[in-house]
Amino acid sequence: MVLDATHSGLYQVYNLKQLFPTEWAQLLKTNSTKLTISARHLPYFARSHAPKITAVAWFVNSTGNSPQFSFSLDGQTVNLSRDTKLGNLYVGSSVSDSVALDHELVLSVDVLVVPSLIEIAALVQYEITT
């Protein structure tokens, strides 16, 4: 898949609200949740080829008007900035090795931003090797 002139590879989008509804509800209720992205969430053809996550871009839709948004992923802060080209979504990326397949993640947001959250999505880039 080619996204633009500088990005190509295999990608999968995870909308937390749709794919992990129980975890999403818990995030909204307690401002923290645990979730696991597993190989079963990838396309069928990729599952038997030792997939490995190489990068994760995060997109947050919020009614808030701050120029910045941040959340915690396994204790590491992920900072996002508004992108006017993407309809004012907050956009940023996490450390490349912070998200791995079949590894439980703890995602937390500040309790003050919970009411403004509409959705969180992760664009996962991965590679297959065999």
URGIHU-V552729 format. One record per backbone hydrogen bond with DSSP energy under -1.0 kcal/mol. NH is the residue of the N-H (numbers start at 0). CO is the residue of the C=O. E is the energy in kcal/mol with one decimal. If there is no record, write none. Layout:
<<NH | CO | E> <NH | CO | E>>
//
This chain:
<<2 | 6 | -2.2> <3 | 6 | -1.2> <8 | 0 | -1.9> <11 | 123 | -2.0> <13 | 121 | -2.7> <15 | 119 | -2.4> <18 | 14 | -3.1> <19 | 15 | -1.7> <23 | 19 | -2.6> <24 | 20 | -2.3> <25 | 21 | -2.0> <26 | 22 | -2.3> <27 | 23 | -2.3> <28 | 24 | -1.8> <29 | 25 | -3.2> <30 | 26 | -2.0> <32 | 106 | -2.2> <34 | 104 | -2.2> <40 | 37 | -2.0> <41 | 38 | -1.7> <45 | 42 | -1.3> <48 | 45 | -1.7> <51 | 126 | -2.3> <53 | 124 | -2.9> <54 | 124 | -1.5> <56 | 122 | -2.4> <57 | 91 | -3.9> <58 | 120 | -2.8> <59 | 89 | -2.3> <60 | 118 | -2.8> <62 | 115 | -2.4> <68 | 79 | -2.2> <70 | 77 | -1.7> <71 | 107 | -3.1> <72 | 75 | -2.8> <73 | 105 | -3.1> <75 | 72 | -1.7> <77 | 70 | -3.2> <79 | 68 | -3.2> <80 | 90 | -2.3> <81 | 66 | -1.8> <82 | 88 | -2.4> <85 | 82 | -1.4> <86 | 83 | -1.0> <87 | 82 | -1.5> <89 | 59 | -2.8> <90 | 80 | -2.9> <91 | 57 | -1.8> <93 | 55 | -1.5> <97 | 94 | -2.4> <101 | 36 | -2.9> <102 | 99 | -1.5> <104 | 34 | -3.2> <106 | 32 | -2.8> <107 | 71 | -2.5> <108 | 30 | -2.3> <112 | 109 | -1.6> <115 | 112 | -1.1> <116 | 113 | -1.4> <117 | 60 | -2.8> <118 | 60 | -1.7> <120 | 58 | -3.0> <121 | 13 | -2.4> <122 | 56 | -3.4> <123 | 11 | -3.0> <124 | 54 | -3.0> <125 | 9 | -2.3> <126 | 51 | -2.5> <128 | 48 | -2.4>>
//
